């Protein structure tokens, strides 16, 4: 009976530790992934309702889609997935796809299983990297701006921390937009090229239903492996907080870049709403919400 009383607290500690790790490491991806998805979908709906189903493809898709698909393809390589077929930009009017990456892997390989998660997140991760490079090389004060948007430690596992994060996303987004639209920037052609490229990339950083399916498969593998690792560490009385602090610094950087992507997506959404509704009022005498 005493062994039973020791067993359940142990199970509870393993589960809580694993849940904390999942939220601390991957919570940022789910939160920002959802925000980028909602902004991109609403912006795309405005294009479709006012200018037609192919208008968004021609404005942002021809750049955003190749970056999206390259994000998938590049993460196939380190996780031992074989790329069977890749179309960086091939709009299909029947199913609505703009491009795709077909890949295969050994389902018995845990590393390849984990890869499903990062391959699914590839468009967000790779898109963020490209945005960082655009900031660095197309803006005269790009280095300072990267320091400015670097994320600060965030708490995703409590309601207060989550609400604080959402508030910080809003305030940081307004600060980023103010830092972008300066008198120095707006008089340089590089800035407008940078802005257009960022709009195209951020508009296609959201995950499609097949992406979410792959993400789920990879997440299951990650959960299983984390559970096994935590069981061993807790049995050996080894503290994993040092490793978590190292990972936290990486996720904080992601928070900053994702906030920048959200700011650009929100700016694109607002500008699209205003411009396209003016066009709709002139041509169709209708206003879309």
C-alpha positions in Angstrom: 0.0 0.0 0.0 2.8 2.4 0.8 4.3 1.7 -2.6 1.1 2.8 -4.2 1.1 6.1 -2.3 4.6 6.7 -3.6 3.7 5.7 -7.2 1.0 8.2 -7.8 2.9 11.3 -6.6 5.7 10.2 -8.9 3.4 9.9 -11.9 1.9 13.3 -11.1 5.4 14.9 -11.0 6.4 13.3 -14.3 3.2 14.5 -16.0 3.3 18.0 -14.6 7.0 18.4 -15.5 6.3 17.2 -19.0 3.3 19.5 -19.4 5.4 22.5 -18.1 8.2 21.7 -20.6 5.8 21.4 -23.5 4.1 24.7 -22.7 7.4 26.5 -22.0 9.2 25.2 -25.1 6.3 25.0 -27.7 3.7 27.3 -26.3 5.1 30.2 -28.2 4.6 28.3 -31.5 1.0 27.5 -30.9 0.1 31.0 -29.7 1.7 32.9 -32.5 0.8 30.2 -35.1 -2.9 30.8 -34.2 -2.6 34.6 -34.4 -0.8 34.5 -37.8 -3.4 32.0 -39.0 -6.4 34.2 -38.1 -4.8 37.3 -39.6 -3.8 35.6 -42.8 -7.2 33.9 -43.3 -9.1 37.1 -42.7 -6.9 39.1 -45.1 -7.2 36.3 -47.7 -11.0 36.4 -47.3 -11.0 40.1 -48.0 -9.1 39.6 -51.3 -11.4 36.7 -52.4 -14.7 38.6 -51.6 -13.6 41.9 -53.2 -11.1 41.1 -55.9 -11.7 37.5 -56.7 -10.3 34.1 -55.6 -6.9 34.5 -57.4 -6.1 38.0 -56.3 -4.2 37.1 -53.2 -2.1 34.5 -55.1 -0.8 37.2 -57.4 -0.1 39.8 -54.7 1.6 37.7 -52.0 1.5 34.0 -53.0 4.2 34.0 -55.6 6.8 34.9 -53.0 5.1 33.7 -49.7 4.3 30.2 -51.0 7.9 29.3 -52.1 9.2 30.4 -48.7 6.5 28.4 -47.0 7.3 25.2 -48.9 11.1 25.7 -48.6 10.4 25.8 -44.8 8.9 22.3 -45.0 11.6 20.9 -47.3 14.6 22.2 -45.4 13.5 20.5 -42.2 13.1 17.2 -44.0 16.8 16.9 -44.4 18.1 16.9 -40.8 15.2 14.7 -39.7 15.9 12.0 -42.4 12.7 12.5 -44.4 13.0 11.7 -48.1 11.5 14.4 -50.4 9.5 12.7 -53.0 8.1 15.7 -54.8 8.2 19.4 -54.3 6.2 22.3 -55.9 7.3 25.7 -54.7 4.5 27.5 -56.5 1.8 25.6 -58.3 -1.6 27.0 -57.7 -4.4 24.4 -58.0 -7.9 25.8 -58.5 -9.6 22.5 -57.6 -8.2 22.0 -54.1 -6.9 25.5 -53.4 -3.3 24.5 -52.8 -0.6 26.8 -53.9 2.4 24.4 -53.5 3.3 21.3 -51.6 6.1 19.0 -50.4 5.5 15.3 -50.4 7.9 13.4 -48.2 8.3 9.9 -46.7 10.1 8.6 -43.6 10.6 5.4 -41.5 7.8 5.4 -38.9 9.9 3.3 -36.6 12.6 6.0 -36.4 11.9 8.2 -33.3 14.0 11.0 -34.7 12.1 11.0 -38.0 8.8 11.0 -36.0 9.9 14.0 -34.1 10.8 15.6 -37.4 7.1 15.7 -38.3 6.6 18.4 -35.7 9.4 20.7 -37.0 8.7 20.0 -40.7 5.1 21.2 -40.0 6.4 24.3 -38.2 9.0 24.9 -41.0 7.1 27.8 -42.7 7.0 29.7 -39.4 10.7 29.0 -38.5 12.1 29.5 -41.9 9.9 32.5 -42.6 11.1 34.1 -39.4 14.7 33.5 -40.4 14.2 35.1 -43.8 12.5 38.1 -42.1 15.6 38.4 -39.7 17.9 38.5 -42.8 15.7 41.1 -44.5 15.8 43.3 -41.4 19.6 42.9 -41.1 20.5 43.6 -44.8 17.7 45.8 -46.1 17.4 48.3 -43.3 20.2 50.7 -42.4 19.6 50.2 -38.7 18.7 46.5 -39.0 21.0 45.4 -36.3 19.5 47.8 -33.7 16.0 46.8 -34.8 16.8 43.1 -34.2 18.0 43.9 -30.7 14.8 46.0 -30.2 12.4 43.2 -31.1 14.3 40.5 -29.2 11.7 38.8 -26.9 11.8 38.9 -23.1 11.0 36.0 -20.9 7.4 34.9 -21.1 5.1 32.7 -19.0 2.7 30.7 -21.0 1.4 28.3 -18.3 -0.6 30.7 -16.1 -3.6 32.8 -17.0 -1.9 36.0 -15.8 1.2 35.2 -17.8 -0.8 34.4 -20.9 -2.7 37.7 -20.6 0.5 39.5 -20.1 2.0 37.9 -23.2 -1.0 39.0 -25.3 -0.8 42.5 -24.0 2.9 42.6 -24.8 2.2 41.4 -28.3 0.0 44.4 -28.8 2.3 47.0 -27.3 5.4 45.5 -29.0 3.6 45.5 -32.3 2.8 49.2 -32.1 6.4 49.9 -31.0 7.8 47.9 -33.9 5.5 49.7 -36.5 6.6 53.1 -35.0 10.3 52.0 -35.3 9.7 51.0 -38.9 7.9 54.0 -40.3 10.6 56.6 -39.6 11.6 59.5 -41.8 14.8 57.7 -42.6 13.1 54.5 -43.7 10.2 55.8 -45.8 12.5 57.8 -48.1 14.5 54.7 -49.0 13.4 52.2 -51.7 15.0 49.4 -49.8 12.4 49.9 -47.0 9.5 49.5 -49.3 11.0 46.3 -50.9 11.6 45.1 -47.3 8.0 45.8 -46.3 6.5 44.1 -49.3 8.6 41.0 -48.9 7.8 40.8 -45.2 4.1 41.1 -46.0 4.3 38.3 -48.6 6.2 36.0 -46.2 4.2 36.6 -43.1 0.9 36.2 -45.0 1.9 32.6 -45.7 3.5 31.6 -42.4 0.2 30.0 -41.3 -0.2 26.3 -41.2 -2.5 24.3 -43.5 -4.6 21.3 -42.3 -2.0 18.8 -43.6 0.7 20.8 -41.7 -1.4 20.6 -38.5 -1.8 16.8 -39.0 2.0 16.4 -39.3 2.5 18.6 -36.3 0.2 16.4 -34.3 2.1 13.2 -35.2 5.4 14.8 -34.3 4.0 16.2 -31.0 2.9 12.7 -29.9 6.5 11.5 -30.5 7.9 14.4 -28.5 5.5 13.8 -25.6 6.4 10.1 -25.4 10.2 10.9 -25.4 9.8 13.7 -22.9 7.9 11.4 -20.6 10.6 8.7 -20.8 13.4 11.3 -20.2 11.6 12.8 -17.2 11.0 9.4 -15.7 14.7 8.7 -15.8 15.8 12.2 -14.6 13.4 12.2 -11.7 14.4 8.6 -10.7 18.0 9.8 -10.8 17.1 13.0 -9.0 18.7 15.1 -11.8 17.5 18.7 -12.2 16.7 19.7 -15.8 16.2 23.4 -15.0 19.6 24.4 -16.5 18.7 22.9 -19.9 15.2 24.5 -19.8 16.8 27.9 -19.2 19.0 27.5 -22.3 16.0 26.6 -24.3 14.0 29.5 -22.9 16.6 32.0 -24.3 16.0 30.5 -27.7 12.2 30.7 -27.4 12.4 34.3 -26.2 14.2 35.2 -29.5 11.4 33.4 -31.4 8.9 35.4 -29.4 10.5 38.6 -30.6 10.6 37.6 -34.3 7.1 36.1 -34.2 5.8 39.4 -32.7 7.4 41.2 -35.6 5.7 38.9 -38.0 2.3 39.5 -36.2 2.9 43.3 -36.4 3.5 43.1 -40.2 0.5 40.7 -40.7 -1.7 43.0 -38.7 -0.5 46.1 -40.6 -1.2 44.2 -43.9 -4.6 43.2 -42.7 -5.6 46.7 -41.7 -4.2 48.2 -44.9 -6.0 45.6 -47.0 -9.2 46.1 -45.2 -9.1 49.9 -45.8 -7.9 49.8 -49.4 -10.0 46.9 -50.6 -13.2 48.3 -49.0 -12.6 51.7 -50.7 -12.4 49.8 -54.0 -15.5 47.7 -53.2 -17.5 50.9 -52.3 -16.5 52.5 -55.6 -17.0 49.5 -57.9 -19.6 47.3 -56.1 -21.2 49.8 -53.7 -20.7 47.2 -51.0 -18.7 47.2 -47.7 -17.1 43.9 -46.4 -16.4 43.3 -42.8 
